[in-house]
């Protein structure tokens, strides 16, 4: 029979603590409603580059790796054929 997972043991510990704490007095701070702030005038970036500056470098790196793999496959095809 498999052992109980650590997760189930942790849940049992939380339940036991919850039972112990339920007998104690509830000392939670009162709930204060959050008032949303008015939207500030925010200008959107002119292009996607400002939001994702790393994308062009990543695409360049992916292209270089794909080209290298293609060259290696062509060379292997010629050598092994």
ABEGO torsion letter per residue (X at the ends): XBBBBAAAAAAAAAAAAAAAAAABBBBBBBBBBBBBBBBBBBBBBABAAAABAAAAAAAAAAAAAAAAAAAAAAAAAAAAX
